[in-house]
């Protein structure tokens, strides 16, 4: 079982100059700081504390900055993408077909991964829609213009009709994507999970009625905040 005081102490030790207002529930931590509010699951804290701390530090502007113009775009193999995302992204590696990374002084500092193209009714018959599956930078680094540079490289090669992505509302309102020209397409509903408060674990369920058959004391039904679905339509030359 995770203790509230342990979470507070870790945050104070790693981010000593920040004033926090922390509320800990059975399964989630709500963190308010500098006018911002972030929520994260206790099981994510248990498994990927270092990544959560890096996300908070990034929101505080405590990262080291690298300019994308000083970086080189390269395609990378699955093994390299998997290692980088598992070390730096809260959701780890998700299966993807195209993988583009930024390298600074021969070191990978950011990555964007994409799906194969799909036919969509909103596009002309010859055009395809691609999903931006994951984007992240190396922990404690911000790459100014990084996502824009990776998108341009992908667009130049694949000539997509559009690119869509999902933004987790527990963590973000998608401002960085909207600034790049993504538009809000729709919002997905909250996803239900069964959460074990004793083991500090959760797993997704297809429908809430599944929970009705669970009678264990330490099991509760929880929901995330859902996702924003955003779509970017490039102007192709």
C-alpha positions as CSV (number, residue, x, y, z in Angstrom):
1,X,0.0,0.0,0.0
2,X,1.3,3.4,-0.9
3,X,1.4,5.9,1.9
4,X,0.4,9.6,1.3
5,X,3.4,10.9,3.3
6,X,5.8,8.9,1.0
7,X,4.3,10.5,-2.1
8,X,4.5,14.0,-0.7
9,X,8.1,13.5,0.5
10,X,9.3,12.2,-2.8
11,X,7.8,15.2,-4.6
12,X,9.3,17.6,-2.1
13,X,12.7,16.0,-2.4
14,X,12.7,16.0,-6.2
15,X,11.0,19.4,-6.7
16,X,12.0,21.3,-3.6
17,X,11.1,24.8,-4.7
18,X,7.5,24.1,-5.6
19,X,4.4,24.6,-3.4
20,X,2.0,21.6,-3.7
21,X,-1.6,21.0,-2.8
22,X,-2.0,17.2,-2.9
23,X,-5.1,15.2,-2.5
24,X,-4.8,11.4,-2.4
25,X,-7.8,9.2,-2.9
26,X,-8.0,5.4,-2.9
27,X,-6.6,5.2,-6.4
28,X,-5.6,8.6,-7.7
29,X,-3.5,11.6,-6.8
30,X,-4.6,15.2,-7.6
31,X,-1.7,17.6,-7.6
32,X,-2.3,21.4,-7.7
33,X,0.7,23.7,-8.3
34,X,1.3,27.1,-9.9
35,X,-2.3,27.3,-10.9
36,X,-2.2,23.9,-12.6
37,X,-4.0,20.7,-11.7
38,X,-2.8,17.2,-12.7
39,X,-4.2,13.8,-11.9
40,X,-2.4,10.5,-12.0
41,X,-3.2,7.0,-10.9
42,X,-1.5,5.5,-7.9
43,X,-0.6,2.4,-9.9
44,X,1.2,4.6,-12.5
45,X,3.1,6.3,-9.6
46,X,4.0,2.8,-8.3
47,X,5.4,1.7,-11.7
48,X,6.7,4.9,-13.3
49,X,7.3,7.4,-10.6
50,X,10.3,8.8,-12.4
51,X,8.3,9.6,-15.5
52,X,5.5,11.3,-13.6
53,X,8.1,13.4,-11.8
54,X,9.6,14.3,-15.2
55,X,6.2,15.3,-16.5
56,X,5.6,17.6,-13.5
57,X,9.0,19.1,-13.8
58,X,8.3,19.8,-17.5
59,X,5.1,21.6,-16.6
60,X,7.0,23.7,-14.1
61,X,9.5,24.7,-16.9
62,X,12.4,23.0,-15.2
63,X,13.6,21.1,-18.2
64,X,16.8,21.6,-20.2
65,X,16.0,23.0,-23.6
66,X,17.3,21.9,-27.0
67,X,16.2,23.5,-30.3
68,X,14.9,21.2,-32.9
69,X,16.9,23.0,-35.6
70,X,20.0,21.6,-34.0
71,X,18.7,18.0,-34.2
72,X,18.7,15.5,-37.0
73,X,15.6,13.5,-37.9
74,X,16.1,9.7,-38.4
75,X,13.9,6.7,-38.8
76,X,14.5,4.2,-36.1
77,X,13.8,0.5,-35.6
78,X,11.2,-1.0,-33.3
79,X,13.8,-2.0,-30.6
80,X,15.1,1.5,-30.3
81,X,11.7,3.1,-30.3
82,X,10.5,0.5,-27.7
83,X,13.4,1.2,-25.4
84,X,13.1,5.0,-25.6
85,X,9.3,5.0,-25.0
86,X,9.4,2.5,-22.2
87,X,12.0,4.7,-20.4
88,X,10.3,8.1,-21.2
89,X,6.6,7.7,-21.9
90,X,4.0,7.1,-19.2
91,X,2.2,4.6,-21.5
92,X,5.4,3.0,-22.7
93,X,5.7,1.6,-26.2
94,X,2.5,1.1,-28.3
95,X,2.7,-0.8,-31.5
96,X,3.4,1.5,-34.5
97,X,4.4,1.2,-38.1
98,X,6.4,4.4,-38.7
99,X,9.0,5.6,-36.1
100,X,10.8,9.0,-36.5
101,X,13.2,10.3,-33.9
102,X,15.3,13.4,-33.2
103,X,19.0,13.0,-32.5
104,X,21.1,15.7,-30.8
105,X,24.8,15.0,-30.8
106,X,24.0,11.5,-31.9
107,X,21.7,10.9,-28.9
108,X,18.0,10.2,-29.3
109,X,16.1,13.0,-27.5
110,X,12.5,12.8,-28.9
111,X,10.3,10.4,-30.9
112,X,7.0,10.3,-32.8
113,X,5.4,7.1,-33.9
114,X,2.6,6.6,-36.4
115,X,0.2,4.0,-37.7
116,X,-0.2,2.8,-41.2
117,X,-2.5,4.8,-43.4
118,X,-6.3,4.2,-43.4
119,X,-9.1,5.1,-45.7
120,X,-11.5,7.7,-44.2
121,X,-14.8,9.0,-45.7
122,X,-13.7,12.5,-44.9
123,X,-10.8,12.2,-47.3
124,X,-10.5,11.9,-51.1
125,X,-10.3,8.2,-52.2
126,X,-6.5,8.4,-52.9
127,X,-5.7,10.0,-49.5
128,X,-5.0,8.2,-46.2
129,X,-5.4,9.2,-42.6
130,X,-2.5,8.3,-40.2
131,X,-2.6,8.2,-36.4
132,X,0.1,9.9,-34.4
133,X,0.3,7.2,-31.7
134,X,3.0,8.5,-29.4
135,X,5.2,11.5,-29.0
136,X,7.6,12.2,-26.2
137,X,11.0,13.7,-25.3
138,X,13.7,12.4,-23.2
139,X,13.0,12.9,-19.5
140,X,13.9,16.3,-18.2
141,X,14.4,17.7,-21.7
142,X,12.2,20.0,-23.8
143,X,12.8,20.0,-27.6
144,X,11.6,23.4,-28.9
145,X,9.9,22.8,-32.3
146,X,10.5,19.0,-31.9
147,X,7.1,17.7,-32.7
148,X,6.7,20.2,-35.6
149,X,10.0,19.0,-37.1
150,X,9.0,15.3,-36.8
151,X,5.6,15.9,-38.3
152,X,7.1,17.8,-41.3
153,X,9.5,14.9,-41.9
154,X,6.6,12.4,-41.8
155,X,4.4,14.6,-44.0
156,X,7.1,15.1,-46.6
157,X,7.6,11.3,-47.0
158,X,4.0,10.0,-46.6
159,X,1.9,12.9,-48.0
160,X,-1.0,12.1,-45.6
161,X,-4.5,13.4,-46.1
162,X,-4.6,14.1,-42.4
163,X,-3.1,13.0,-39.1
164,X,-5.2,12.3,-36.0
165,X,-4.1,11.7,-32.4
166,X,-5.7,11.2,-29.0
167,X,-4.9,13.3,-25.9
168,X,-5.4,11.9,-22.4
169,X,-7.6,14.4,-20.6
170,X,-6.3,13.3,-17.2
171,X,-3.0,15.0,-18.2
172,X,-3.6,17.5,-20.9
173,X,-6.0,19.8,-22.8
174,X,-4.0,19.4,-26.0
175,X,-2.7,23.0,-26.1
176,X,0.6,22.1,-27.7
177,X,-1.2,20.2,-30.5
178,X,-3.7,23.0,-31.1
179,X,-0.9,25.5,-31.4
180,X,0.6,23.3,-34.2
181,X,-2.7,23.4,-36.1
182,X,-4.6,20.3,-34.9
183,X,-8.3,20.8,-34.6
184,X,-10.7,19.2,-32.1
185,X,-12.6,16.5,-33.9
186,X,-14.5,14.9,-30.9
187,X,-14.1,13.5,-27.4
188,X,-14.2,9.9,-26.3
189,X,-16.1,8.9,-23.2
190,X,-14.5,7.9,-20.0
191,X,-13.1,4.4,-19.8
192,X,-14.1,2.1,-16.9
193,X,-11.5,0.2,-14.9
194,X,-11.6,-2.2,-12.0
195,X,-9.1,-1.1,-9.4
196,X,-7.6,-3.1,-6.6
197,X,-6.8,-0.7,-3.8
198,X,-4.8,-3.3,-1.8
199,X,-2.5,-4.3,-4.7
200,X,-2.6,-0.9,-6.3
201,X,-3.4,-2.2,-9.8
202,X,-6.1,-1.5,-12.3
203,X,-7.3,-3.2,-15.5
204,X,-9.7,-2.1,-18.2
205,X,-13.2,-3.5,-18.6
206,X,-15.4,-3.5,-21.6
207,X,-18.6,-2.5,-19.8
208,X,-19.5,-1.4,-16.3
209,X,-22.0,-4.3,-15.9
210,X,-18.9,-6.6,-15.6
211,X,-18.2,-4.9,-12.2
212,X,-21.6,-6.0,-10.8
213,X,-20.3,-9.6,-10.5
214,X,-17.2,-8.5,-8.4
215,X,-17.8,-8.6,-4.7
216,X,-14.3,-8.4,-3.3
217,X,-13.7,-5.8,-0.5
218,X,-10.7,-4.1,-2.0
219,X,-12.1,-3.8,-5.6
220,X,-13.7,-0.6,-6.8
221,X,-14.9,0.8,-10.1
222,X,-13.0,3.9,-11.4
223,X,-13.1,5.9,-14.6
224,X,-10.5,8.0,-16.4
225,X,-11.4,11.4,-18.0
226,X,-11.6,10.2,-21.6
227,X,-9.6,11.6,-24.5
228,X,-9.6,14.4,-27.0
229,X,-9.5,13.3,-30.6
230,X,-7.6,15.9,-32.6
231,X,-7.0,16.0,-36.4
232,X,-4.3,17.9,-38.4
233,X,-4.8,18.5,-42.1
234,X,-1.5,19.4,-43.7
235,X,-1.2,21.8,-46.7
236,X,0.7,19.6,-49.2
237,X,2.8,21.1,-52.0
